[in-house]
Amino acid sequence: MKLVIAGVSGRMGRMLVAAADAAEGVDVAAALVRPGHDWVGHDLGRALGGAERGVIVTGDAGAALGSADALIDFTAPDATLAYAQEAARRGVAHVIGTTGFDADQIATLEAGEARNVTVRAGNMSLGVNLLTQLVRQVAAALGEEFDIEIVERHHRHKVDAPSGTALMLGEAAAEGRGVAIGDVSDRGRDGITGPRRAGDIGFAAIRGGDIVGMHDVVFAGPGEIVTLSHMATDRSLFARGAVRAALWAQDRPAGRYDMLDVLGIG
C-alpha cells in the first residue's frame, strides 16, 4: 500500500511514519505539510533527523496523492476538508483522525463521504472503541434517574474541547437512550446554573501537562455510581490504529466507515 501522511512534521505525523515503517506491506510514498512550511522540498528522512528516504516533503496535496492508495490525516479541520476533496477526486482512501470540526464542517465532510472510502473516528484505539460499545449498552440499560457525565483529560497543547473521543462517547450514550446528542448536550457550567436538567449528558474537559488521554463516563444514580474508563499511556497506539485502518480500507466500496468497522466490533 502506498501511503501519504499529512501533517508529517507534527508529533502525530512523526508517529505515523514510525507506525507505517513497522507495518507489513506499507510504503510511505509521500509526505504532506502545509504550503510554505520549512520542510517543503526536503527529504523526509533528513527532516526527521535520520537517513535519506527518497521521499520529498511537499505542500501540494494533488501531487502527493497522484499515485497513492491511502491518506492518513491528523491535521486541522480546514486542512482536512481540503484533503478530503482531493482524496475523493483521486479515489484515495482517506483515514481521518482530525477532531474539532464544527457542525458545518461535519456536514461538508458527510456530503462528500459517499463518493470515497473514508474512515473517520474520534479515536483510533481498540480500547476506546470497545468502551464506546459498552457506553451505548449501559446507557440503554439505565434509565434517566442515572445522570451521565463525561470527563476527559488531555495534555496542555490540545486545542479543542470536548475531545473527539468525548464527543464519540457522548453520541454513543445518546444513541443508547434513543435521543440526539445535540438535544441533551451540556458543555458549560459557570455561576448559578440552576439544577441539572434530567436526561442531559454533561461534558467536562481537563487540560494539563503531558496527559495522553483519559476518559471517564460516569452514570450517577440514586445510591450508586457506575464509571466506565479508558486511559491511553502511549500516543503511538493512535498511529498504529490509523495505519491498520488504511490497510483495511483498501478495495472497500465508497462510503463512511469508523473504527468499529475496521475492528469488526460494530
C-alpha positions in Angstrom: 0.0 0.0 0.0 1.3 3.4 -1.0 0.6 5.7 1.9 0.6 9.5 2.2 0.9 11.1 5.6 -0.5 14.6 6.2 0.9 16.9 8.8 4.1 14.8 8.8 6.1 17.4 10.8 3.9 17.2 13.8 4.0 14.9 16.8 1.4 12.6 15.4 2.8 12.8 11.9 6.2 11.5 13.1 4.5 8.7 15.0 2.5 7.8 11.8 5.8 7.5 9.9 7.2 5.1 12.5 4.0 3.1 12.6 3.9 2.8 8.8 7.5 1.7 8.8 6.8 -1.0 11.3 3.7 -2.3 9.4 4.0 -5.0 6.8 3.1 -4.1 3.2 3.1 -0.3 3.8 5.3 2.2 1.9 5.3 5.9 2.9 5.1 7.2 -0.7 4.6 10.9 0.1 4.6 13.3 3.0 2.4 16.4 3.2 2.8 19.6 5.2 1.0 23.0 4.8 2.3 25.1 1.9 5.2 27.3 2.8 6.3 25.0 5.7 10.1 24.8 6.3 10.1 21.1 5.4 8.8 21.6 1.8 11.4 20.4 -0.7 13.4 18.5 1.9 13.9 14.7 2.1 11.6 13.2 4.7 14.3 11.1 6.4 16.6 14.1 6.7 13.8 16.3 8.0 13.1 13.7 10.7 16.7 13.6 11.7 17.7 10.4 10.0 19.0 8.9 6.7 17.6 9.9 3.4 14.4 8.1 2.3 14.0 9.4 -1.2 10.6 11.0 -0.3 10.5 14.7 -0.7 8.1 16.6 1.6 5.5 18.7 -0.3 2.8 21.1 0.4 0.9 20.1 -2.8 -1.8 17.6 -2.0 -2.6 16.8 -5.6 1.0 15.9 -6.3 1.3 13.8 -3.1 -1.9 11.8 -3.8 -1.2 11.2 -7.5 -0.2 7.6 -7.2 -1.3 6.9 -3.6 -3.6 4.2 -2.1 -4.4 5.9 1.2 -4.0 9.2 3.1 -3.8 9.4 6.8 -4.8 12.8 8.2 -4.4 14.1 11.8 -4.2 17.8 10.9 -6.8 20.6 11.4 -10.4 20.9 10.2 -9.8 23.3 7.3 -6.9 21.3 6.0 -8.9 18.0 6.3 -11.7 19.4 4.3 -9.4 20.3 1.5 -7.6 17.0 1.7 -11.0 15.2 1.6 -11.9 16.9 -1.7 -8.6 15.9 -3.3 -8.7 12.4 -2.0 -12.2 11.9 -3.4 -11.2 13.3 -6.7 -8.3 10.8 -7.0 -10.1 7.8 -5.4 -7.6 7.7 -2.5 -8.9 6.2 0.8 -8.9 8.9 3.5 -8.3 8.0 7.1 -9.3 11.0 9.3 -8.2 11.3 12.9 -8.7 15.1 12.9 -11.0 16.5 15.6 -12.5 19.9 16.4 -14.9 20.1 13.4 -17.9 22.4 13.8 -21.4 21.4 12.6 -21.0 23.0 9.1 -17.6 21.3 8.6 -19.1 17.9 9.6 -22.0 18.4 7.1 -19.4 19.2 4.4 -17.5 16.1 5.2 -20.6 13.9 5.2 -21.7 15.2 1.9 -18.5 14.0 0.3 -18.1 10.7 2.1 -20.4 8.8 -0.1 -18.1 9.4 -3.1 -15.0 8.0 -1.5 -13.7 5.4 1.1 -13.5 7.4 4.3 -12.6 6.1 7.8 -13.3 8.8 10.3 -13.1 8.3 14.0 -12.7 10.5 17.1 -10.3 7.8 18.4 -8.3 5.0 16.7 -7.7 2.8 19.7 -9.2 -0.7 20.2 -9.9 0.1 23.9 -11.8 3.3 23.3 -14.0 1.7 20.6 -14.8 -1.2 22.9 -15.7 1.5 25.6 -18.0 3.1 23.1 -19.9 -0.1 22.7 -20.2 -0.5 26.5 -21.4 3.0 27.0 -24.1 2.5 24.4 -25.3 -0.6 26.2 -25.1 0.8 29.7 -27.0 3.9 28.7 -29.7 1.8 27.2 -30.0 -0.3 30.4 -30.1 2.5 32.9 -32.9 5.0 33.0 -32.9 8.8 33.3 -32.5 8.5 37.1 -28.9 7.9 36.2 -27.2 11.2 35.2 -24.5 10.8 32.5 -21.3 12.9 32.8 -18.2 12.5 30.5 -14.9 13.7 32.0 -11.9 13.9 29.7 -8.3 14.8 30.3 -5.6 15.7 27.8 -2.2 17.4 27.5 -1.9 21.2 27.8 -1.4 21.7 24.0 -4.7 20.2 22.9 -6.7 22.9 21.1 -10.3 21.5 21.0 -12.7 20.7 23.8 -14.6 18.5 24.3 -12.2 16.0 22.7 -13.3 14.0 19.7 -13.3 10.9 21.9 -15.5 12.5 24.5 -18.0 13.5 21.8 -17.9 10.0 20.4 -18.7 8.6 23.8 -21.5 11.2 24.3 -23.0 10.2 21.0 -22.9 6.5 22.0 -24.7 7.3 25.3 -27.3 9.4 23.4 -27.9 6.6 20.9 -28.3 4.1 23.8 -31.1 6.3 25.2 -32.6 6.9 21.8 -32.0 10.7 21.8 -30.0 13.1 19.7 -26.8 14.3 21.4 -27.5 17.9 20.2 -30.7 17.9 22.2 -29.1 16.8 25.5 -25.5 18.0 25.5 -24.5 20.2 28.4 -21.0 21.6 27.9 -20.7 24.7 30.0 -21.4 25.3 33.7 -20.3 28.5 35.3 -22.0 30.6 38.0 -25.6 30.0 39.2 -26.7 27.4 36.6 -29.6 26.0 38.4 -30.2 22.3 39.0 -29.1 19.7 36.4 -31.7 19.0 33.7 -32.9 15.4 33.7 -31.6 13.5 30.7 -28.7 15.8 29.9 -25.3 14.4 29.0 -22.6 16.6 30.6 -19.0 17.2 29.4 -16.0 18.4 31.4 -12.6 18.9 29.9 -9.3 19.0 31.9 -6.1 20.2 30.2 -2.6 19.9 31.7 0.9 18.5 31.5 1.5 15.7 29.0 -1.6 13.6 29.6 -2.1 11.4 26.5 -5.8 10.8 27.1 -8.1 9.8 29.9 -11.9 9.4 29.6 -14.5 8.6 32.3 -18.1 8.1 31.5 -20.0 8.4 34.8 -23.5 7.1 35.4 -24.6 8.7 38.7 -27.8 7.3 40.1 -29.6 7.3 43.4 -27.3 5.5 45.9 -24.8 4.2 43.3 -22.3 5.3 40.6 -21.2 3.3 37.6 -18.0 4.5 35.9 -16.5 3.3 32.6 -13.0 4.4 32.0 -10.1 4.3 29.5 -6.6 5.6 29.8 -4.1 5.9 27.0 -0.5 5.7 28.1 1.2 5.8 24.7 0.1 8.1 21.9 1.6 5.8 19.3 -1.4 3.5 19.7 -3.5 6.0 17.7 -0.9 5.9 14.9 -0.9 2.1 14.8 -4.7 2.1 14.6 -4.7 4.6 11.8 -2.3 2.5 9.7 -4.5 -0.5 10.4 -7.5 1.5 9.2 -5.7 2.5 6.0 -4.8 -1.1 5.2 -8.4 -2.2 5.9 -9.8 0.5 3.6 -8.2 -0.9 0.5 -10.8 -2.2 -2.0 -13.8 -1.2 0.2 -16.8 0.3 -1.5 -17.2 4.1 -1.2 -18.8 5.3 2.0 -18.2 6.4 5.6 -16.6 3.9 8.0 -15.4 4.1 11.5 -13.0 2.1 13.7 -15.8 -0.2 14.8 -16.0 -1.3 11.2 -12.2 -1.7 11.0 -12.0 -3.7 14.2 -15.1 -5.8 13.4 -16.8 -5.0 16.6 -19.7 -2.9 15.3 
